[in-house]
């Protein structure tokens, strides 16, 4: 019985210490015996580390750019909802969120991606939608060049026999803000809508 207990205890101790004991080695003697192999391994390690650092920098840049685009589109959505105001939003918010906001987000992401990371750092969304009957929702502004890149607007349309509609569109600096780039329309009602932000 004692022999059996001794064997079990040896096996248990072996299992418990497995991986804990590491035999010591003399690093200097290994390096001397391997000679040039060690230096070439160090060079390979250095190259791999340099490539990893470059890849991490590229990844960090891409993540920064994604975060910047996300932040700008979030700010644009907030300005669009502020522009509608509680009275209009309560009636058209579902359609606005389902149809218009995704298109605004898509256009902004495309615009920002084309700009590139260098320019994107200077872009911002203005925070002053036009009150009353004005069309301005927000502008995309370049602080480096001190100029507006794009203007996002909403126009009130009264279509005979149909009622009142909100037409969302934007203008670009590249065409002198002349062309209406359509985003979409949202139906209001037969009655005239209240002023923006009311």
N, C-alpha and C positions, 0 to 999 in steps of 0.2 A: 504494500500500500504506500509506503514511504517513497519507493522508487517511482511509482506512478505520479504522485504529488510533485516530486522533484522535476519530472519531465514536463508536466503541465506548467509549472512555475517558470521553467526555462523558456518554453514556447511563449508564454505571456510576456515575459520580460523582453524577449526578442521582438515581439510584435509592437510593444509599447515604445521601444527605443528605435525602431526602424525609421530611418531618415533623420534622426536627431544627431547621431554620431557621424562626423565628417572627418576622415583622416587628413592630417596636416600634410601639406606639400611645400617644398622649398621653391618659391617662385623664381628666385634668381638662378637656381641650378637648372630649372626647366627652360628659362629664357636662354641661358648660355648653350644648352644642348640643342635647342631648336634653331638658334642663330637667326638667319634671315627670315625664316618662317614667321617668327613673332612680329618682326617689323612689317612684313607684308600683310599679316592679319590686322595689325594696327591701322595700316593704310586703308584696308577694306572697311574696317569699322568706322574710321573717320569719314570715308566717302558715304557710307550708308547713313551716318548721322547727319551729314550735310544735306543729303537728298531728303531725309526725313524732315529736316528743318525747313527746307524750301517747300515741301509738300504741306507742312503745317502752316507756313505763312500763306500759301495759296488758299488753303482751307479757311484760315482765319479771315482773309480778305473776302472770300465768298460769303462766309457767315456774317461778316460786318455789313456787306452790301445787302444781303437778304434782310437783316435786321433794320437797316436804314430804309429799305423799300417798304417793309411792313409798317414801320413807324409813320412814314409819310402817308401811306394809304389809310392807316387808322385815323390820322389827323384829318384827312380829306373826308372820310365818312362822317366824322363828328361835325365838321363844318356843314356838310350837306343836311344833316338832321337839324342842326341849329337853324339853317336857312328856312326849312319848312315851318318850323315853329309848332307848338303843341296842337293848335286848332287844325292845321292842314295835316300834320303827321298822324293825328288820330284817325283820319279817314283814309289816307293813302299809304300809310307806312308799310303794310304787308306787301303791296305791289311794288313799292319803292325799294324795299329790301330784297325782294325776289328778282326784280328785273333790272332796275337802274344801278343800284350799288355794285353788283358784280361787274357790270359793264364799265363803270367808272374805275373800279379797281383794276380791271384788265387793261384799260387804256393807260392808267398811271404806271402799272408795272412794265408795260411795253415801253413807255416813254422813259422811265428810269433806267431800264436795262440798256436801251440804246445810248443813253447819256454816258454810261460807264461809271466805274467807281470814283475816278478822279473828279468828275463834275458833280456826281451825286452828293458828295460831301457838302456842297454849297447850295443844294436845292432845299426849299422849304415850301410849306403850304401856308398861304396867308390866312389870317384869322378874322376877317371882317366881311362877312356876307352882307350884301346890300339889303336894307330894310325896305318896307313899303312895297313898291312895284318894281324895284331894280332887279336886274337879271343875275348879277354876280353871286356865285356860290363861294368860290375860292379861286385863287390864282396859284400857279406853280411859279415860284420866284427863284432866280439864280442870284445869290448874294455876291458871288465873285464878280459877275459882269454887271450887277445892279440892273437887271432887266427881267421882265415877265416872260416866261417860256410858254405858258399856256393859260387860257382863261376858261374856267368851267362855269356855264350859265344854265339858268332855267328860265324859259319864256312862258308867259301865259298866252294860250291860244283860245279864241272863242270861235268855234266852228259852227256855222248855222245848222240848225236841226240836230246837232250832236251834243252841244254843250261846251263846257270849259275843259281844257286839257293843259297839262304841264309838259313842255317840250324841253328835255335835257339835251344839251349839246356842249361842245367846246370849240375854242379857236386856238390856233397855233401861231407863234411868232414867225415861223418859216414861211407862211403865206400872208403875212401882214395882218393877221387876225380877221381876215375877210371871209373865209370859208366856214360854214357851219358843219362841223363833224358831229353827226347825229349819235346820240347815246340811246334815246328812247323817249316814249310818251307815256304819261300816266293820266288816266281820266279822273276828273274831279267830280263834276255834277252839272246839271242844267243851270243852277244858280251860280252867281259870281263868287269866286273863292275870296277868303279874307286876305289881308295884306300878309306879306312874308313876315315870319318871325313873330306873329301875333298869337 
